[in-house]
Amino acid sequence: MNIENIDVKEHINIVFMGTPEFSVPILEGLIANYHVRGIVTQPDKAVGRKQEIKKTPVKLVGEKHTILVIQPEKIREDYGEVLALKPDLIITCAYGQILPRELLVYPKYGCINVHASLLPKLRGGAPIHRAILNGMTKTGVTIMYMSEGMDEGDIISQREIEITETDTASTLHDKLSLLGRDLLLDTLPSILDGTATRTPQDNSQATYGFNIKPEDEKINFSHTMRQVYNQVRGLNDFPGAYCIYEGKRLKVWECIESYNTYPQLLDGTITKLYDHGFGVKVSNGEIIFIVVQPDGKKRMDAKSYANGQMSHSNFIGKVLS
């Protein structure tokens, strides 16, 4: 889609609410074609060992385009500045807070949300990760009218995309972000001229893509090859899947499935070296680690890591947990 062909509608006051990198292409497309009166994003946070203050990706876009940026700690209690902008339309995308009813009912054209799944599937904060973790072969983007429930509003439009065998959470994130931009720009004219459809969600078909928890990151080698493979790519590029080797965390960023079987070995046993990595026994076969990251170090190819371990210990036959 060529976003430059859309007429700019300067008379529509739009407030955009979003926070992470996923929202950036969507916001940029909106700014190029409509009048964005203000941007609402999460407060800046201290990150890293030095606790340096980091601006949200959406805030950086606002500053680049000299658009007012508002950062309330709790939007449900502090929404006066948003109402003062007199928004005709509020658009949210991965904002990270639940909106109060006062904001939901104020805009003339309503509040709409860009959500990275085919609702009612994968409601919640981590639909991209969960789509891969769950072994799904397709997902998409939904534009919906917002309600007070979590991702429960009426659907306006949807667009589907295939999840390939090699997609990671990172690659799927980028595809869905661009898809969301295009779908939003294609959908907005119908919202503004009053012809947009409203399709209630079938709550009986709802599933949830809840935020990733620490326990989701640890690899369970009693799982199948496919489950471990999906876990590794579903947590790549953040936060990463890991296992424990000799008491230290070893992150796994890339792996492949192998149908070699070792019924005599415990799950998690390091099986053998390959040209491109090393094998680990799982319940129905073997996973070959390709890219790993030792605790406190940079990512490296798994073969080099294994060679380094073999220089001072019996690596083959050790059991990962």
Backbone hydrogen bonds, N-H to C=O, Kabsch-Sander energy under -0.5 kcal/mol:
donor,donor_aa,acceptor,acceptor_aa,energy
3,I,1,M,-0.9
5,N,2,N,-1.6
6,I,3,I,-1.0
9,K,33,N,-1.3
10,E,8,V,-0.8
12,I,9,K,-1.4
13,N,11,H,-0.6
14,I,12,I,-0.8
14,I,35,H,-1.8
15,V,89,L,-2.3
16,F,38,G,-2.3
17,M,91,I,-3.0
18,G,40,V,-2.0
19,T,93,C,-0.7
19,T,94,A,-0.7
23,S,20,P,-1.4
24,V,21,E,-1.3
27,L,23,S,-2.6
28,E,24,V,-3.0
29,G,25,P,-2.4
30,L,26,I,-1.7
31,I,27,L,-2.8
32,A,28,E,-1.9
33,N,29,G,-0.6
33,N,30,L,-1.1
34,Y,30,L,-2.4
35,H,9,K,-1.0
36,V,34,Y,-0.9
37,R,14,I,-2.4
37,R,35,H,-0.9
38,G,14,I,-1.2
39,I,68,L,-2.5
40,V,16,F,-3.0
41,T,70,I,-2.3
45,K,54,K,-1.6
47,V,52,E,-2.5
51,Q,48,G,-1.2
52,E,47,V,-1.6
54,K,45,K,-3.1
58,V,19,T,-1.6
60,L,56,T,-1.9
61,V,57,P,-1.5
62,G,58,V,-2.1
63,E,59,K,-2.5
64,K,60,L,-2.1
65,H,61,V,-1.8
66,T,63,E,-1.2
67,I,62,G,-3.0
68,L,37,R,-0.5
70,I,39,I,-3.3
77,E,74,K,-1.5
78,D,74,K,-2.1
83,L,79,Y,-2.0
84,A,80,G,-2.0
85,L,81,E,-0.6
85,L,82,V,-1.2
86,K,83,L,-2.0
88,D,13,N,-2.5
89,L,13,N,-1.6
90,I,110,G,-1.8
91,I,15,V,-2.6
92,T,112,I,-2.7
93,C,17,M,-2.5
103,L,100,P,-1.0
104,L,100,P,-1.6
105,V,101,R,-2.1
106,Y,102,E,-0.5
109,Y,88,D,-3.3
110,G,107,P,-0.9
112,I,90,I,-2.8
113,N,144,M,-2.6
114,V,92,T,-2.4
115,H,113,N,-0.7
115,H,142,T,-2.8
117,S,115,H,-1.5
119,L,117,S,-1.3
121,K,118,L,-1.9
123,R,120,P,-0.6
123,R,207,T,-2.6
126,A,209,G,-3.4
130,R,126,A,-2.2
131,A,127,P,-1.5
132,I,128,I,-1.3
133,L,129,H,-2.7
134,N,130,R,-2.5
135,G,132,I,-1.7
136,M,131,A,-2.4
139,T,161,I,-2.5
141,V,159,R,-2.2
142,T,115,H,-2.8
143,I,157,S,-2.9
144,M,113,N,-2.0
144,M,142,T,-0.5
145,Y,154,D,-2.7
146,M,111,C,-2.9
151,D,149,G,-0.8
152,E,149,G,-0.8
155,I,199,T,-2.9
156,I,143,I,-3.1
157,S,143,I,-1.7
159,R,141,V,-2.0
161,I,139,T,-2.9
163,I,137,T,-2.5
164,T,162,E,-0.7
167,D,164,T,-0.9
169,A,233,R,-2.3
169,A,236,N,-0.7
170,S,236,N,-2.2
172,L,168,T,-2.6
173,H,169,A,-2.0
174,D,170,S,-1.8
175,K,171,T,-2.0
176,L,172,L,-2.7
177,S,173,H,-2.0
178,L,174,D,-1.7
179,L,175,K,-2.2
180,G,176,L,-2.7
181,R,177,S,-1.9
182,D,178,L,-2.3
183,L,179,L,-2.6
184,L,180,G,-2.4
185,L,181,R,-2.2
186,D,182,D,-2.0
187,T,183,L,-1.6
188,L,184,L,-2.4
190,S,187,T,-0.8
191,I,187,T,-1.3
192,L,188,L,-2.5
193,D,189,P,-1.9
194,G,191,I,-0.5
195,T,190,S,-1.5
196,A,190,S,-1.7
199,T,155,I,-2.3
203,N,201,Q,-1.1
205,Q,202,D,-2.1
206,A,203,N,-1.3
207,T,120,P,-1.7
209,G,123,R,-3.6
210,F,208,Y,-0.6
216,D,213,K,-1.7
217,E,213,K,-0.6
217,E,214,P,-1.3
218,K,214,P,-0.6
219,I,242,Y,-3.1
221,F,219,I,-0.7
223,H,220,N,-1.9
228,V,224,T,-2.3
229,Y,225,M,-2.9
230,N,226,R,-2.6
231,Q,227,Q,-1.9
232,V,228,V,-2.5
233,R,229,Y,-2.2
234,G,230,N,-2.3
235,L,231,Q,-1.0
235,L,232,V,-0.5
236,N,233,R,-0.8
237,D,235,L,-0.6
240,G,235,L,-1.5
241,A,252,V,-0.8
242,Y,217,E,-2.5
243,C,250,L,-2.1
245,Y,248,K,-2.9
248,K,245,Y,-1.7
250,L,243,C,-3.1
251,K,293,Q,-2.4
252,V,241,A,-2.8
253,W,251,K,-0.5
253,W,291,V,-2.5
254,E,291,V,-1.5
256,I,288,I,-1.9
258,S,286,E,-2.6
265,L,262,Y,-2.0
268,G,281,K,-2.8
269,T,266,L,-1.8
270,I,318,K,-3.1
271,T,269,T,-0.5
271,T,279,G,-2.0
274,Y,277,G,-3.5
277,G,274,Y,-0.8
278,F,289,F,-1.1
279,G,272,K,-2.5
280,V,287,I,-2.4
281,K,269,T,-2.6
282,V,285,G,-2.1
283,S,221,F,-0.6
283,S,223,H,-1.9
285,G,282,V,-1.1
286,E,258,S,-2.4
287,I,280,V,-2.8
288,I,256,I,-2.8
289,F,278,F,-2.6
289,F,287,I,-0.6
290,I,254,E,-3.1
291,V,254,E,-1.6
292,V,300,M,-2.6
293,Q,251,K,-2.2
295,D,249,R,-1.2
297,K,294,P,-2.3
300,M,292,V,-3.0
302,A,290,I,-2.8
305,Y,301,D,-1.8
306,A,302,A,-2.7
307,N,303,K,-2.5
308,G,304,S,-2.0
309,Q,305,Y,-1.9
310,M,306,A,-2.4
311,S,307,N,-0.8
312,H,309,Q,-1.3
313,S,309,Q,-0.9
315,F,313,S,-1.4
317,G,270,I,-2.1
318,K,315,F,-2.0
320,L,268,G,-3.3
320,L,318,K,-0.5
321,S,244,I,-2.1
